[in-house]
Amino acid sequence: MTEEAALPQAPEAAQTVFGEFFPEAVRYAELLADAGVKRGLIGPREVPRLWERHLLNCAVLSEVVPRDVTVCDVGSGAGLPGIPLALVRPDLKITLLEPLLRRTNFLQEVVELLGLDHVTVVRGRAEEVLGKLQPVHVVTARAVAPLDRLAGWGVPLLRPYGEMLALKGDTAEEEINGSRAALSKLGVVETEVLHAGAGVVDPTTTVVRVVVGESPGGVRFAAKRAKAARVSRTRRRR
């Protein structure tokens, strides 16, 4: 590994945030800096800022996730935000959803190495697993797509009255304003911008919270979900 891509020492804030799971967080950072770069999951330029920009930025999402709920991390990639969230929140049951095989292989290795028994890795796209995965309380996502498209993938995976938490940047408010019509069709009843990690990360982590009503995804996705469930039941009987 070149000097410019060396993993820096973990900041003091990391020990506070990850607590007893700090050693596992260090191991995860090392895996990202080594295998993650070699397999093309993260760019080598990201290694020097892995802690602040990636691990801590994702871990503080825990501040806005309810306790004892099910979570699906859509487009999990190298495990961000799902793995840092899992390290600080053992009360959650987390599914890492990722379509690419090389990424799911990496995620499975990380989950096993870190002993994350409350985390499951599933290969597939959100639209492919609709009706196959149990609906979850919370969907998380980071740097996957514009909000309207992201909601189209993530919202249908929610339980009634569930919420999607999307890590976004400075344009969060603009994305919400530009997506209101699409979000309404998906059964979204509330949106807000939250900030997590005050005193831990600078700038704080910006999170778009999207809450659905009794029909996540709207009428169209309710029909697709029911059809997928019927197909799944038929296959199990065979």
C-alpha positions in Angstrom: 0.0 0.0 0.0 1.4 3.4 -1.0 2.1 6.0 1.7 -0.7 8.3 0.4 -3.2 5.5 0.8 -2.2 4.5 4.3 -4.9 4.1 6.8 -4.6 6.7 9.6 -4.9 5.9 13.2 -8.4 5.9 14.5 -9.5 9.2 16.0 -10.6 9.4 19.7 -14.2 9.9 18.6 -14.2 6.4 17.1 -13.5 4.8 20.5 -16.4 6.7 22.0 -18.8 6.0 19.1 -18.0 2.3 18.7 -17.4 1.6 22.4 -16.8 -2.1 23.1 -16.9 -2.8 19.4 -14.0 -0.4 18.6 -11.6 -3.3 17.8 -14.1 -4.7 15.3 -14.4 -1.2 13.8 -10.6 -1.0 13.4 -10.6 -4.4 11.7 -13.3 -3.3 9.3 -11.4 -0.1 8.5 -8.3 -2.3 7.8 -10.3 -4.6 5.5 -11.7 -1.6 3.6 -8.2 -0.1 3.2 -6.8 -3.4 2.0 -9.2 -5.8 0.3 -11.8 -3.1 -0.3 -9.3 -1.1 -2.4 -7.9 -4.2 -4.2 -11.4 -5.4 -5.1 -12.4 -1.9 -6.3 -15.1 -1.4 -3.6 -13.6 2.0 -2.6 -11.1 4.2 -4.2 -7.5 4.4 -2.8 -8.0 8.2 -2.3 -10.7 7.4 0.3 -8.4 5.5 2.6 -6.8 8.5 4.4 -10.3 9.7 5.3 -12.0 6.4 6.0 -12.7 7.1 9.6 -14.2 10.6 9.4 -15.9 10.5 6.0 -17.1 6.9 6.0 -17.1 4.9 9.3 -18.0 7.7 11.7 -20.2 9.5 9.2 -22.2 6.3 8.9 -22.1 5.1 12.5 -23.8 8.3 13.8 -26.8 7.3 11.8 -27.6 5.2 14.8 -28.8 8.5 16.5 -31.9 8.5 14.4 -32.7 4.8 14.1 -35.3 3.5 16.5 -34.4 0.6 18.9 -35.0 -3.1 18.2 -36.2 -2.7 14.6 -35.4 -4.5 11.3 -33.2 -2.6 8.8 -32.5 -3.1 5.1 -29.4 -1.3 3.8 -30.1 -0.9 0.1 -27.2 -0.9 -2.3 -24.9 -1.7 0.6 -21.7 -1.7 -1.5 -18.8 -2.1 0.8 -21.1 -2.1 3.8 -21.8 1.6 4.3 -23.8 2.5 6.3 -24.9 -1.0 7.3 -21.7 -2.4 8.9 -20.9 0.7 11.0 -24.5 0.8 12.1 -24.4 -2.9 13.0 -21.3 -2.4 15.1 -22.9 0.3 17.3 -26.4 -1.2 17.4 -26.5 -4.9 18.2 -30.2 -4.5 18.9 -31.0 -4.2 15.2 -31.5 -6.9 12.7 -29.9 -5.7 9.6 -30.0 -7.0 6.0 -27.2 -5.8 3.6 -28.8 -5.8 0.2 -26.4 -5.6 -2.7 -26.7 -6.9 -6.4 -23.0 -7.4 -7.3 -21.4 -10.7 -6.4 -17.9 -9.3 -5.6 -19.4 -6.9 -3.1 -21.7 -9.5 -1.5 -18.7 -11.8 -1.2 -16.8 -9.1 0.6 -19.7 -8.3 2.8 -20.2 -11.9 3.8 -16.5 -12.2 4.7 -16.7 -9.0 6.9 -19.8 -10.2 8.7 -18.2 -13.5 9.5 -14.8 -12.0 10.5 -16.5 -9.5 12.8 -19.0 -12.0 14.3 -22.0 -9.9 13.3 -24.7 -12.5 14.0 -27.5 -9.9 13.6 -26.5 -9.1 10.1 -27.6 -11.0 6.9 -26.2 -10.5 3.4 -28.6 -10.8 0.5 -27.6 -10.6 -3.2 -30.1 -8.8 -5.3 -31.7 -5.6 -6.4 -34.5 -4.0 -4.3 -37.1 -4.6 -7.1 -36.0 -8.3 -7.3 -36.5 -9.0 -3.6 -39.8 -7.3 -3.2 -42.2 -9.8 -1.7 -39.4 -12.2 -0.9 -37.8 -10.3 1.9 -39.9 -9.6 5.0 -40.9 -5.9 5.0 -38.7 -3.9 7.4 -39.1 -1.0 9.8 -36.2 1.0 8.3 -34.5 1.2 5.0 -31.0 2.9 4.9 -29.0 4.0 1.9 -26.0 6.1 1.1 -24.8 7.7 -2.1 -26.9 5.3 -4.2 -29.1 7.5 -6.4 -31.2 10.7 -6.5 -33.9 10.7 -3.8 -36.9 10.0 -6.1 -35.2 7.0 -7.7 -33.9 5.8 -4.3 -37.3 6.0 -2.8 -38.7 3.9 -5.7 -36.3 1.2 -4.7 -36.4 1.5 -0.9 -39.9 2.6 0.1 -41.7 -0.6 -1.2 -39.5 -2.7 1.1 -40.9 -1.0 4.2 -43.6 -2.1 6.6 -46.6 0.2 6.9 -45.5 3.4 8.8 -41.9 2.5 8.3 -39.2 5.0 7.3 -36.3 5.4 4.9 -33.1 7.1 6.1 -31.0 8.3 3.2 -27.5 9.9 3.9 -27.3 12.9 1.7 -25.3 16.1 1.2 -25.9 19.8 1.1 -28.6 19.4 -1.6 -31.0 17.4 0.7 -33.7 20.0 0.8 -33.5 20.6 -2.9 -33.9 16.8 -3.5 -36.9 16.7 -1.3 -38.6 19.6 -3.0 -37.9 18.1 -6.4 -39.2 14.7 -5.5 -42.4 15.5 -3.7 -44.7 14.3 -6.5 -42.8 11.0 -6.8 -42.7 10.5 -3.1 -46.5 11.1 -2.7 -47.2 8.4 -5.3 -45.0 6.0 -3.3 -47.2 6.5 -0.2 -44.9 8.9 1.6 -46.6 11.0 4.2 -43.8 12.9 5.8 -40.2 14.1 4.9 -37.6 15.9 6.9 -33.9 16.6 7.0 -32.0 15.5 10.1 -28.5 16.1 11.2 -26.5 13.5 13.2 -23.1 13.3 14.8 -22.8 16.8 16.4 -19.5 16.9 18.2 -18.3 13.7 16.4 -18.1 14.5 12.7 -17.7 17.9 11.0 -19.7 18.6 9.1 -22.5 16.6 10.7 -24.2 13.7 8.8 -27.2 14.9 6.8 -30.0 12.4 6.7 -33.3 12.6 4.7 -36.0 10.9 6.6 -38.9 9.7 4.5 -41.9 8.2 6.4 -44.6 6.1 4.7 -48.3 5.6 5.6 -50.2 2.3 5.5 -49.3 1.5 1.9 -45.5 1.6 1.3 -44.8 2.1 -2.4 -48.4 3.0 -3.2 -51.1 1.0 -5.0 -48.8 -0.3 -7.8 -46.2 -1.7 -5.5 -48.8 -3.2 -3.2 -50.0 -5.3 -6.2 -46.4 -6.3 -7.1 -45.7 -7.3 -3.5 -48.8 -9.4 -3.3 -48.0 -11.1 -6.6 -44.4 -11.8 -5.6 -45.6 -13.3 -2.3 -48.0 -15.6 -4.1 -45.2 -16.8 -6.4 -42.9 -17.4 -3.4 -45.6 -19.5 -1.6 -46.2 -21.6 -4.7 -42.5 -22.3 -5.1 -42.2 -23.4 -1.5 -45.1 -25.9 -1.9 -43.3 -27.6 -4.8 
